[in-house]
Structures are given as structure tokens and as C-alpha cells.
């Protein structure tokens, strides 16, 4: 009889902890603030132009297979234009701006 009372007490304690922990979780999905990027990407066919409010230091573009198709260093300008030399449609772009900030994103061309 004593073991039965201990089990009930233990079960009640565990249930109380579970309910307390479940209530401690945030309700709903918290929104993530997306940082505004200090540049714009303009595409015209295979020609891509990057315009930035800060100096662009380097640009690298690679395919979804991981092949590097464009790499330019020491740009030091607020605008940079280049042409994609292959026929793929989806690429990854990395832009390094002054003050060490690096941005990456997926882009598509037509």
C-alpha cells in the first residue's frame, strides 16, 4: 500500500514538472528580423551588376555543383558588373564588402 502511494506521488510530481516545462515554451513561431542588405543585384541575361552603398571588395560566383565561375578580388568600387560564362541558371553569390562584412545568396538568371 505504501509503494502505491509513493508511485502516485512520484507520478504527480513528474506530471507537474512536464506541465510546467511545456508552459515555459514560447507560444507561436517567433519572427526573425531579416537584415536589409546594403546592395542590389541586377540581372540582364547573363550579365549581373551589383550596386552597393559600401565598397565591394571581392565577388565570387559558383554553380550548384560547386564549380567556381567568377572570382574577382580587389574591386574597391560601389558597382561591379560581370558576365556568367556558362549556361547554368542557378548560382551562389558571395559578396565581400568593406569592414569585413560578407553576404551570400542564391541567384537565378534567364
C-alpha positions in Angstrom: 0.0 0.0 0.0 2.9 2.3 0.8 4.6 1.6 -2.5 1.3 2.5 -4.3 1.2 5.9 -2.5 4.8 6.6 -3.4 4.2 5.8 -7.1 1.2 8.1 -7.2 3.2 10.9 -5.5 6.1 10.4 -8.0 3.7 10.3 -11.0 2.0 13.6 -9.8 5.4 15.2 -9.4 6.6 14.1 -12.9 3.3 15.3 -14.4 3.7 18.7 -12.6 7.2 19.1 -14.0 6.1 18.2 -17.5 3.2 20.7 -17.4 5.5 23.4 -16.1 8.1 22.8 -18.8 5.5 22.7 -21.5 4.1 26.1 -20.5 7.6 27.6 -20.4 8.0 27.1 -24.2 7.2 30.2 -26.3 3.8 30.2 -28.0 3.8 30.5 -31.8 6.7 31.0 -34.1 8.9 33.9 -33.3 9.6 36.1 -36.4 13.2 36.5 -37.4 14.3 40.0 -38.4 15.9 39.9 -41.8 18.8 42.3 -42.2 18.5 44.7 -45.1 21.3 44.2 -47.4 23.4 47.2 -48.4 23.5 46.1 -52.1 21.2 45.3 -55.0 21.7 42.7 -57.7 20.5 43.5 -61.2 20.4 40.8 -63.9 20.1 41.1 -67.6 20.5 37.8 -69.3 24.0 36.5 -68.3 25.2 40.0 -67.2 25.0 40.7 -63.5 25.5 44.0 -61.9 26.0 44.5 -58.1 25.4 48.0 -56.8 26.3 48.7 -53.2 26.2 51.6 -50.7 29.6 50.4 -49.5 32.8 49.5 -51.4 32.7 46.0 -52.8 36.0 44.3 -52.1 35.5 40.9 -53.7 32.9 38.8 -55.5 32.8 35.0 -56.1 30.1 33.1 -58.0 29.8 29.3 -58.1 27.4 26.7 -59.6 25.1 24.4 -57.6 27.8 21.7 -58.4 30.4 23.8 -56.6 32.4 24.9 -59.7 33.7 28.5 -59.3 32.8 30.5 -62.4 33.7 34.1 -61.4 36.2 35.3 -58.8 37.3 38.9 -58.6 39.3 40.4 -55.8 40.4 44.0 -55.1 37.4 45.6 -56.7 37.1 48.6 -54.3 34.1 50.2 -56.1 30.4 50.6 -55.3 29.4 48.9 -58.5 30.6 45.8 -60.3 29.4 44.1 -63.5 30.3 40.7 -64.8 29.1 38.1 -67.3 28.4 34.5 -66.4 30.5 32.3 -68.8 28.3 29.2 -68.7 24.7 28.2 -69.4 23.6 27.2 -65.8 20.5 29.0 -64.5 21.1 28.9 -60.7 24.2 30.2 -58.9 25.5 31.1 -55.5 27.0 34.5 -55.0 29.3 35.8 -52.3 30.0 39.5 -51.9 32.6 40.9 -49.6 32.1 44.5 -48.5 34.4 46.9 -46.7 34.6 46.5 -42.9 34.8 42.7 -43.4 31.1 42.0 -43.9 30.4 39.1 -46.3 27.0 38.2 -47.8 25.9 35.1 -49.7 22.8 34.3 -51.6 21.3 32.1 -54.3 20.6 33.8 -57.6 18.9 32.8 -60.8 19.4 34.0 -64.3 17.5 33.6 -67.5 
